[in-house]
């Protein structure tokens, strides 16, 4: 019946169609009982995406000789006023395609895209043709004369194809020959400047369309679909297509007639530049309200590069915690931090420096790969891209500079300073400055007492120096670095100077230039 009424060939698809009508009470009772429901099983996400793709969205109109992009399919006077005189990059960032945005930017971001355009005079069936070609529904737009530019997305399907509708079989060859002659004449008259060769590179098909409401009329859509499937992919990812379309619309809006590739490269470089500080600091593009990892903007795929959760300080690019605080956090998070006084200070500090450099290298490599991935399809010689790379290089150098340790001797003990290199103020090991070991002399008597000397001191561990050792004031106690009390054995010869355990005493006098 359906096929006889609509003239649409369906094969045997509708043979198994069954319709069951029940009232709500019966339906509720059946749901409550244990009934083996014979229902369809669909992937919710895929089904929802297919449902969204059925409805096209209005993306632009032309009024009073002006191209007006729409936001989420709706004209906004407020948005139009805000974009007056705006640069292309700002217009691009303001454009969104409503329910298609998540498909282009996330769910189907990595899928290739082929573009099908339907152009022609009023009421010749452009919407009707697209509905049957890609299983979309332009009914909403076709309730009146379709105005402006509409966008629909089909997960199933650039070639320029001219369709001549309502042609009987006897006229097909003649019409094809007539159109071919006309196009050939255009090419001959205009030569190298003809639009057919320049715009379509010779890929022009002329298809005489069968009479409407005949079986052949509907079957030809499958043939055309198969033809489109064989064509070269015009956009390798949906995210790439979205970026290209938004940039093209923004250029038309701003009357910018420069090269599209240059504008797209500049916009991508500026987008990366805006996210660069956060990316170098945290390894993420966003931290609030949720964590957003580094991705390829065109495919929405994560950048597969090892990284750390560490947070670095880059004051020139981003307001961040003080570099002393950031460096202290990095040091404390090291899994060997608690072993500081269990090892020699020189070995421990060398391993810590290597650890910090490794963290910084991982972050810099991750961000560099993120930038390279997002710039792969653009010319590297573009000025905006070169500026981005220079900024990234200088910021990476600053990041590594801010994790370099001072390593001078602490002002309050014998450990080394963990503050950043070239810091202001006194040197600080960032510990309690107290030795954590037990007294070696008391241990021999099975008595536990902590060492009373400062952290990192040389020699034996002593709880109270004048109890187990000499304890008299060191002869150099007025000098910097002195531990104050003599650590020689009790009753050492009087002709021996009292000496503490410090390996080095500093004179404290200003440095003098001895050059001739």
N, C-alpha and C positions, 0 to 999 in steps of 0.2 A: 504493500500500500504506500509506504513512505517513498520507495523508489519510483513508483508509478506517478505519484503526485509531484515530487520535486525534480524528477529526472536525474537525481544524483545517484551514481552507481555506488552501492555499498557492499557488493560481494555477498558474503553470508554472515557479516558481522552482527546483524540484527536478528538472526534466526533464533538465538538463545535468549532474547530479551524477555523478561518476565516482570509483571507489575503486580504488586500485592497491596491491597488497600485495607487498612484496619483502623479502628477508632483508637483514641489515645488510651482509654481504659484497658483495652485488650493489649495494646502495645506495652503498657506498664506492667501488666501481669506477666507477659512473656519475658520481659527483661528480668523480672524478679525470680522467675523459675529457672531451673537449670536446663536451658535449651541450647542445642548445638546450632548456633547461628551460622548460616551460609552467607557470609559477608565478604566484601573485598578486603584485601590486606595491602595497604599502601605505606610507603615511607612518608612520614608526616612532613618532613622538611622538603622533600622532592615534590610532594603533592601541593604544598603551600606555594612553592616557587612556580609550579606550573599554573596554579590558579592566579597568581599575581601577574604572570606573563600574558594572560588572556586579555587584560585591559590595558590599552595604550594610554600614554600620558601626553598632554599638551605641553610642548616645551618652548614655543616661541610664536609670535605673531608679527605682522608688519603693518604699521599704521603711520599714515602721514609721512611716508618715505623714510620711516625709521624701523630698524630691527629691534624688537623688544623681547628679550628672553623672559621666560616665566619661571618662578620659583615653586617647585613642587606642583606644577601644573596650574598655578593660579597667578593671575595678574595682581601685583601689589603696587599701589601708587606710592606707598612709603618706601619700598625697596627701589622703585624707579627713581625717586628723588635722591635717595642716598647714593645711587650709582652715577649721578650726573657728573661728568668730568673725571670719573674714576679711572685708574690705570687698569690695564688688561688683567694683571695678576690679581687685583682685588676683586674684579668682576668674576673671574674664574672661581675664586674661593667662595663667592656668595651664591653660586648656582648649585642647585640640587634637583635631582630627578625623582623626588617623592619615593614611592614604593620600589622603584628600580634602583635606588641608590645602594641599598644593602646587597642587591644582586651583583651590581658592578664592582662594588668595593670589597665585598667579603665572600658571600656564598658561592658566586660563580666568577670570582675575580680572575682566576687563572684560565678560564675557558676562552678559546679563540672566537672571534666575532667576524661575521660577514654582513655587509650592509646591503639592504634592499630598499631602494627608493621608488615610490610610486608617484609619478608626475603626469599631468594631463589636464585637459579642459574640464570645466565644471560638469559634474554628473555623468561621467563616462565610466564609473565603476571602479575607481582607484581603491577605495576602502573595501569594496566587495572582493576585489582580486586579492588583496593582502589577507583578508580573513580566510580565504580558501587556500592560500599559499602557505601561510605560517601558523594556522590555527589560532589566530588572534581574534579579537572582537572589537572592530571599530564601529560598532553599532552606536555607541555613545557619541562619537564624533560625527557620525553620518546622520544623526537625527535632523541636522540642518546641513547646509553646505559646509564642508569641513574647512576650517579657517586655520591658516598658519602651518606650523610644523608639528607633527605628532611622532611620538617615539613608542615603539613596541619592541619586545625582546622575545625571541623564540630560541629555546635551547637546541632545536634541531637545525636551523639554517642561518667581489663587486664587479658585477658585470652590468653593462648597459644593455638592456633588452627592450626592444620595441614590440609591443603587442598590438595587432590590429584585430579588434573584436568583430564578431558576427560575420565571419567570412565563410561562404559556402565552398565546398571542395573544388569546384571548377575554377574558382577565382584565385586560389592560393598561389599558384606559380606566377600568375600575371602580377599580382600585388607584390610578391617578393621581388620580382624583376624590376617593377616600377620603383620601389623604394631603393633598391640597390643602385639603380641608375641615378636617382636624385642624390644619394649620399656620395656617389662617385664624382658627380659634377661639383658638389660642394668642396670635396678634397682637391679636385683639379683647379677650381677657381681660386681658392684661398691658399693652396699649396701648403707650405710648412706651418702657416698660421691657422690652419683649419682646426676647429674645436674637436672634431671627431678623432683625429689622430692624437692631438695633444691631451685630450681629456680621457679618452677611452683606449688609446694605444691599439686601435684596430680590433678590439674585442667587442664587436657589435653584432648581435643576432637579431634577425627579423623573423618574428613568429606570427603567421596569420592565425588568428584565434577562431576556433569553430563557433557555430551559431550558439547563442546562449540558450540554456536549458536543454541542451543535447548532452548525451552521455560523453561524447568526445570533448565537450566544453570543460567538464569537470575532470576528466581523466588527464587532460593536458597539464593540469596543475602538478601532478606527480612527476610528469616528464620535466617540467620547468624546475621543480624542486631538486630533482636528481642532477640537472644541469648546473644548478647553483652549488650543489654539494661538491662538484668536481673543480670548482674555481679556486684560485689561489686565495688563501686567507688574507684578508685586508688588515686585520688587527689581531695580533698574537695573544692578547689577553683582554678581558672585559674591562679591567682597570685602565689599560692603555687606551682603549676606545673611549671610555668615559672622559679621560683627561683630554684627548684630542677633540672630542665633541664640545666640551665646555670651553676649551681654548678658542676653537673656531667661532663659537657663539659670542664669546667675549670680544673677540677681534671685530666681528661684525657690529656689535653694540658700540664699541669705541671708535669705529671707523679707522681701525689700524690695518693698513694694507701691507705691512711688512711680512717677511717670511714666517709661515706658521711654525716651522721647525725651530727658529730662533726664539720665538715667543714661548713655545713649550719648554725649551731648554732653560730659559730664564726663569719661568715659573717654577719648574722643578728644583732648580738650584736655590731659589729663594725659600721654597718650602723646606728644603733640607737645612738651609742655613738657620732658619728659625727654630728648628728642632735640635740643631747640633749641640748647644750647651747642655741641654737635658740629656741627650744621648751620651755625651762624654762623661757627664757627672754620674749618671745612674745606669747607663746601658739600656734605657727605655725611652720611648717617645712621650709617654705620659705616666704619671704616678697617682694622679687623682682624677676621678673617683676610683679608677681601677688601673692596674698595671697594663701598659700597652708595650709589648716588645718591639724591637726593631724589625720592620717588614719591608718587603718590596712593594712599593705603592701600586704597581701595575698588576701583580698577581696575588697580593695579600699573603704571600708565603713568608714564613719566618726566615731570618738570616741565620743559616746554620753555621755558627762560629762560636767556639767556646768563650765564655765570659764569666765574670764574677759578680756577686751581689754587692761588692764594695762600692762606696760612694766617694768620689774624689772632689777636690776643691779647685774651681777655676774662677777666681774672683773677677777677672776682667770680662768674662762672658755672662756670668750668672751669679745672682745673689745667693750665697751658700754659706754654710757654717764656716767659722774661722778656720784657716788652714791648719792651725795648731790642733784644733778640736778634731778635724777630719783625719789628720795624720795619727793622732792618739787613738782614735777609733780603729783605724786600720791596724795599728800595732797591737792593740788589745785583742783584736779578733784573730790574730795569728795563732795557730794551734800550738806553737812552741813558745808563746809569750810567758807562760808560767815557769819555764825552765831557765830563765835568765841567770839566776844565781847558782844554777846547777852546772853551768858550763863556763868556760872562759869567756870574758866579756867580748873579746875581739872576734871569736868564732860566732858567738850569738848575734852580734851586731851585723856581721857579714851575711849571715843567713837571713836575717830580717831584711836587710837591704835587697838581697836577691828576691825574696818573697814579694816585696813591694814593687820592684821593677817588673816581676812576672805578672802581677795583677794589672799594672798599668799597660803593659804590652798587650795583654788579652783584650782590655777595653779598647785600646787604640786600634787593634786589628779588627775587632768586631765593628766598630764605627766606620772604619775605612772600607770594609766589605759592604756595609750597608749603603754607603755613598756610591761605591762602584756599581752595585747592583741596580740602584735607582737611576744611574746615569748611563747605563750600558747602551741604550738606544739613541743617545745624543752625541753630538760632536764635542769632543773634549776641549776644542780650541775656543769655545764660546766664552766671552768675558765673564759672565756670571758664574760659570762652572770653575773657571780659573780662580776667581775671587773666593769661591767656596772652598776650594782645595787649599788655598793660602791660609784662610782662616782656620781650617781644620788642622793644618800643619802647625801653626803658631799656638793654637789651643792645646794640641797634643804635647808640644814642648813645655808649655806652662804646667800641664798636668803632671808631667814627669819631674819637673823642677820642684813642684810642691811636695813631692814624696821623698826628696833627698834629705837624709838625716844630717844633723850638725856634726855629731860624733866627737865633739870636744868633751873634756872631763867635766862632770857635773860640779856645780859650785858647792854642793853640800855632801858629796860622797865621792867614791872612786869609780862609779859607773859612768858610762858615756851619755852625752846629751841626746835626747830623742826629739828635740824640737826641730822644725825645718831649718835647712841651711840658711844662713844670713838672717837669722831671726833677731829681734830686738830683745834687750833685757838679759838676765843672767842665764847661764846654762843649767838645764834641768833634765835629769834622767827620767822624770815622771814616775818615780817610785816613792816609797816612804823613806828612802835613804838609809834604812837600817838593815844590817846583815841578818839573814833569816836562818843561819846555821846555829848549831848548839856549841856551847863552850867545850873545847877539846880537853881542857884540864879537868873540868867537873865530870865529864863523861867517863874519865878513868876511874872516878870514885863512884860511878853509877848514879850520879846526880845530874838531872836535866836542867840546864839553864841556857837561855839564848845568848848568843854572842852580843856583846855590848858595843862592838865597833861599827863603823859606818859600812854601808854596802860596797862590795867590790874591793875591800881592803886586801893587801897582800899579807902573807904570813899566817900565823895560827889564829884560830878563833878563840877569843877570850871574853868571858862575861864581864869581869871588872879587872882592868889592866893591873892596878896596884895590888890586887890580891894574888895574882899568879906571876906577874912580871914586874919590872922595875917601877913603871908608872910615873917617874919623874918627868917634868916638862921637857919636851924635845928642844934641842939647842936652836932649831930653826922654826920654833913655834910661831914666830911673827910673820913667816912667809906663807904665801898662798899654797894650798895643797897639803899643808902639814896636818897630821892626825893628833898633834898636841902632846901625847904621852909616849914616853920611852917604852919600847917593847922588847928591850933586852932582858936577859934573865936577872932575877933578883941578885943583888950583891955583885954586879959586874964590876971589873976594875975601875977605879975612879979616874984613871987617865983616859978611859974611853968615853967619848962624847955620848951624851944621851941622844938617842935617835928613835924616831917613830917608824912605823911600817911603811910609810909612803915612799914610793919609788922615785918621786920627783917633787921638788920644791921650786916654786917660781919666785923670782926676785921681787916682782911687783913694780919694778921701775919702768918708766916709759921707754919704748924702743928708740934707739938713736941711730941715725944714718951715719955709717962709718965709711961711706964711699968717698973717694978722693975728690 
